[in-house]
C-alpha cells in the first residue's frame, strides 16, 4: 500500500526533517516579508497630514529634496513655513508654490545654519508662535564638495558639517516640538542618508556619514520618547536622488527626481521610525544586505577615490 505524504515524512531521518522544517519556515518568512513590502509600498494609503496640523515647516526648501517636499505639502493643502539662508531663493520658491497652489499661506524665515544658529532658531520660534505646526521636515544639510580623506577635511568644512547637519536639525526640532506636545499631535521627518544606514561604510565621506548616523539614532530615540504623546518621529533614508548635492542631473529608475522622492516620502510619514520611501531604493537596500561587507567596502572605496580624483582635477584647473 502506497505511503501517504505524512508517512513518508515520518520515515525520513530526523536531520532531514529538521532541514525540511527550517527550509519551509524560511520560505514562509520570505513570503510574509514580500507581502508586507508590497503592501507598504503599493497598497498602504498615506495619512491625512492635515490631521497633524494646518502648517508644515521645511528647512532647506530652496533646492533638492526640501523643495520637492515644500511643493508636495502645498499640494496636500498645508500652509508652509520655509526656512533657508537665501532670501532671493526663498522668494522664488514661495512665488512658484503660490502660483501653482494659490490658497497656500507661506511664511519665510531667513536662517544661515552655518552662521549664528541661536539667533536663527530664535527667529524660527518667533515666526511659528501661534501657528498650528503639524509637520516638520528637517531637510537642511551639507556634504563634501567631493570625496576626500579625513585628514584633508579643512576646519571650515568640518565645522559646517557638524553645525548644519547635527546642531541645526537638533535645535530646530527643539524649537518646534513643544508646540506639538501642547497640541498632542505632530509628525517630525528627519532626512538621513543611505551613506550612514544602507551601506556598511562610506569612505572619504566619513564625517558626513557620521552626522547622518546621528540623525538616525536621534530620530529613533525621539520616536520612542514621544510616540505616546501623539507625535510620530521618522528618519527617511534615501539613496541617490537627482540633486545638486549628489551631483546628479538626470533622474532614472533607481535615482528619482526630487518631486518623485517627495511624493513617495509623504506617503510614509507617520508610519515606521526608519524607512526608505522610494521603493526601488528598498530593492537596492535588500541587495546590499546580502553582499559581504568587505566587498561593499572595496567597491565603495574605489568609487569614492574616482570622485576624489575628478574633484582634485577640477580644483587644479580652477587654480590655473
Rosetta blueprint (number, residue, H / E / L):
1 X L
2 X L
3 X L
4 X L
5 X H
6 X H
7 X H
8 X H
9 X H
10 X H
11 X L
12 X L
13 X L
14 X H
15 X H
16 X H
17 X H
18 X H
19 X H
20 X H
21 X H
22 X H
23 X H
24 X H
25 X H
26 X H
27 X H
28 X H
29 X H
30 X H
31 X H
32 X H
33 X H
34 X H
35 X H
36 X H
37 X H
38 X H
39 X H
40 X H
41 X H
42 X H
43 X H
44 X L
45 X L
46 X L
47 X L
48 X L
49 X H
50 X H
51 X H
52 X L
53 X L
54 X L
55 X E
56 X E
57 X E
58 X E
59 X E
60 X L
61 X L
62 X L
63 X L
64 X H
65 X H
66 X H
67 X H
68 X H
69 X H
70 X H
71 X H
72 X H
73 X H
74 X H
75 X H
76 X L
77 X L
78 X L
79 X E
80 X E
81 X E
82 X E
83 X E
84 X E
85 X L
86 X L
87 X H
88 X H
89 X H
90 X H
91 X H
92 X H
93 X H
94 X H
95 X H
96 X H
97 X H
98 X H
99 X H
100 X H
101 X L
102 X L
103 X L
104 X L
105 X L
106 X E
107 X E
108 X E
109 X E
110 X E
111 X L
112 X L
113 X L
114 X L
115 X L
116 X L
117 X H
118 X H
119 X H
120 X H
121 X H
122 X H
123 X H
124 X H
125 X H
126 X H
127 X H
128 X H
129 X L
130 X L
131 X L
132 X L
133 X E
134 X E
135 X E
136 X E
137 X E
138 X E
139 X L
140 X L
141 X L
142 X L
143 X L
144 X L
145 X L
146 X L
147 X L
148 X L
149 X L
150 X H
151 X H
152 X H
153 X L
154 X L
155 X H
156 X H
157 X H
158 X H
159 X H
160 X H
161 X H
162 X H
163 X H
164 X H
165 X H
166 X H
167 X H
168 X H
169 X H
170 X H
171 X H
172 X H
173 X H
174 X H
175 X H
176 X H
177 X H
178 X H
179 X H
180 X H
181 X H
182 X H
183 X H
184 X L
185 X L
186 X E
187 X E
188 X E
189 X E
190 X E
191 X E
192 X L
193 X L
194 X H
195 X H
196 X H
197 X H
198 X L
199 X L
200 X L
201 X L
202 X L
203 X L
204 X L
205 X L
206 X H
207 X H
208 X H
209 X H
210 X H
211 X H
212 X H
213 X H
214 X H
215 X H
216 X H
217 X H
218 X H
219 X H
220 X H
221 X H
222 X H
223 X H
224 X H
225 X H
226 X H
227 X H
228 X H
229 X H
230 X L
231 X E
232 X E
233 X E
234 X E
235 X E
236 X E
237 X L
238 X L
239 X L
240 X L
241 X E
242 X L
243 X L
244 X L
245 X L
246 X L
247 X L
248 X L
249 X L
250 X L
251 X L
252 X L
253 X L
254 X L
255 X L
256 X E
257 X L
258 X H
259 X H
260 X H
261 X H
262 X H
263 X H
264 X H
265 X H
266 X H
267 X H
268 X H
269 X L
270 X L
271 X L
272 X L
273 X L
274 X E
275 X E
276 X L
277 X L
278 X L
279 X H
280 X H
281 X H
282 X H
283 X H
284 X H
285 X H
286 X H
287 X H
288 X H
289 X H
290 X L
291 X L
292 X L
293 X H
294 X H
295 X H
296 X H
297 X H
298 X H
299 X H
300 X H
301 X H
302 X H
303 X H
304 X H
305 X H
306 X H
307 X H
308 X H
309 X H
310 X H
311 X H
312 X H
313 X H
314 X H
315 X H
316 X H
317 X H
318 X H
319 X H
320 X L
